[in-house]
């Protein structure tokens, strides 16, 4: 099985950030005719956002805890269950919230009044969901720039102007390079 392009093993726990989502892809053996996806032992509020034979988009949920993803593969000989364990954790990004979502003309990343510079992620990228694999951002806040950092510290928010973007689903990618972590949020423009 692949998780966002990386091979994962059954019964080995993998960490995901709360409010995050990921894509799982089966590595099919020949003859597999179908894959059914389900969530089990769900203590984080995880859910399957969408699924097909080739992939499932999994939301990690909003509560710290573990969950399992079951992928049932079917071929001419029968069905086999594959279980993958996940832990949903805060990942240290509790220093901000995003609103409104869905958004029309703009949305904001709102920082708490007790914001410390060391807790601010290095970069926020807004990427069309259909282009997420290419990584081409339509809007970026590089928090290493003094302008963006000063705006976050003085107004306690960053505002993304999205009124000229096509309506649809986008991914807000949050990078905290110091910790080598990436968090993603789905943003809907209506």
C-alpha positions in Angstrom: 0.0 0.0 0.0 1.1 3.6 -0.7 0.3 6.6 1.5 0.8 9.8 -0.5 3.4 8.0 -2.6 5.3 6.3 0.3 5.1 2.5 0.9 3.5 1.6 4.2 3.2 -1.7 6.0 0.2 -3.4 7.7 0.0 -3.1 11.5 2.8 -0.5 11.8 1.4 2.7 13.2 1.7 5.9 11.1 1.3 9.4 12.5 -1.0 12.0 10.8 -1.8 15.5 12.0 -5.3 16.3 13.1 -7.5 17.9 10.5 -5.2 16.4 7.8 -6.0 14.2 4.9 -4.0 11.7 2.9 -4.3 9.5 -0.2 -3.9 5.8 0.0 -3.2 3.8 -3.2 -3.2 0.0 -3.4 -0.2 -1.7 -5.0 -2.3 -4.2 -6.9 -1.3 -7.8 -7.5 -2.5 -9.1 -10.9 -6.1 -10.1 -10.9 -7.4 -7.7 -8.3 -10.9 -6.8 -9.4 -12.0 -4.5 -6.6 -10.9 -2.7 -3.4 -13.4 -1.6 -0.7 -12.3 0.9 1.9 -13.5 1.3 5.5 -12.5 2.9 8.8 -12.3 0.8 12.0 -11.4 1.4 15.7 -12.0 5.1 15.1 -11.1 7.2 18.1 -10.1 10.4 16.1 -13.2 11.0 14.0 -11.4 9.8 10.9 -13.4 9.4 7.7 -13.1 8.3 4.1 -13.7 11.5 2.1 -13.8 9.7 -1.3 -12.8 6.4 -2.7 -12.5 4.3 -5.8 -10.8 1.2 -7.0 -7.5 3.1 -7.3 -7.4 5.3 -4.2 -9.0 6.5 -1.0 -8.8 10.0 0.5 -8.7 9.7 4.2 -9.4 12.5 6.7 -7.5 12.0 10.0 -10.3 13.5 12.1 -10.4 16.2 14.7 -9.7 14.2 17.9 -6.3 13.0 19.1 -6.4 9.2 18.9 -5.9 6.2 16.7 -7.9 4.6 13.8 -7.5 1.8 11.3 -8.1 1.8 7.6 -9.2 -1.5 6.1 -8.7 -2.2 2.4 -10.5 -5.3 1.3 -9.0 -6.6 -2.0 -11.1 -9.0 -4.1 -9.9 -11.2 -7.0 -11.1 -14.5 -8.5 -9.9 -16.5 -5.5 -11.8 -14.4 -2.9 -11.2 -11.4 -0.6 -8.3 -10.4 1.6 -8.3 -7.7 4.3 -5.4 -5.4 4.8 -5.3 -3.3 8.0 -3.3 -0.1 8.4 -2.9 1.7 11.7 -2.8 5.5 12.2 -2.4 7.9 15.1 -3.9 11.4 14.8 -1.9 14.0 16.7 -2.0 17.8 17.0 1.5 18.1 15.4 2.2 21.4 17.2 0.1 23.5 14.8 -2.5 24.7 17.3 -1.2 28.2 16.9 -3.7 29.0 14.1 -7.2 28.5 12.7 -8.6 29.0 9.2 -11.9 30.8 8.4 -14.2 31.0 6.7 -14.3 27.7 5.0 -16.0 27.5 2.5 -14.7 30.9 1.4 -15.9 33.4 -1.3 -13.5 36.4 -1.7 -10.9 35.6 1.0 -10.0 33.4 3.9 -7.7 34.1 6.8 -5.2 32.2 8.8 -5.9 33.5 12.3 -3.1 33.3 14.9 -3.6 33.5 18.7 -2.6 36.6 20.6 0.1 34.7 22.4 1.8 33.9 19.1 5.5 33.0 19.4 7.7 33.3 16.3 9.2 29.9 16.9 5.7 28.3 16.5 4.9 29.9 13.2 5.2 27.5 10.2 7.7 28.6 7.5 5.3 28.6 4.6 1.6 28.4 3.6 0.8 27.4 0.0 -2.6 27.3 -1.6 -2.7 24.7 -4.4 -5.6 23.6 -6.6 -6.7 20.1 -5.5 -6.4 18.8 -9.0 -2.8 20.1 -9.2 -1.7 19.0 -5.7 0.8 16.4 -6.9 2.6 19.0 -9.0 3.0 21.3 -6.0 2.3 24.5 -8.0 0.9 27.0 -5.6 -1.6 29.7 -6.7 -0.9 31.7 -3.6 2.0 31.6 -1.1 2.9 33.2 2.2 6.6 32.6 2.9 6.8 33.3 6.6 10.6 33.6 6.4 10.0 37.0 4.8 9.9 39.9 7.3 6.8 41.4 5.6 4.6 38.3 6.2 6.1 37.7 9.6 5.4 41.3 10.7 1.8 41.0 9.4 1.2 37.8 11.3 2.6 39.3 14.5 0.9 42.7 14.3 -2.6 41.7 13.0 -2.6 38.1 14.2 -3.7 36.9 10.8 -2.7 36.4 7.2 -5.4 36.9 4.5 -5.5 35.0 1.2 -7.3 36.9 -1.5 -9.1 34.3 -3.6 -11.8 36.3 -5.4 -10.1 35.9 -8.8 -9.4 32.1 -8.5 -11.7 29.5 -10.1 -14.3 28.1 -7.7 -13.6 24.6 -6.4 -11.5 22.7 -3.9 -8.0 23.7 -2.9 -5.3 22.4 -0.6 -3.6 24.7 1.9 -0.2 23.1 2.5 1.5 24.2 5.8 5.2 23.6 6.0 7.2 23.6 9.3 10.7 22.9 7.9 12.3 23.1 11.4 10.4 20.0 12.3 10.3 18.5 8.8 6.5 18.4 9.0 3.8 19.2 6.4 0.1 19.6 7.2 -2.7 20.0 4.7 -6.2 21.5 4.9 -8.9 21.4 2.3 -10.3 24.8 1.4 -13.5 25.2 -0.6 -14.1 28.3 -2.8 -17.7 28.9 -3.6 
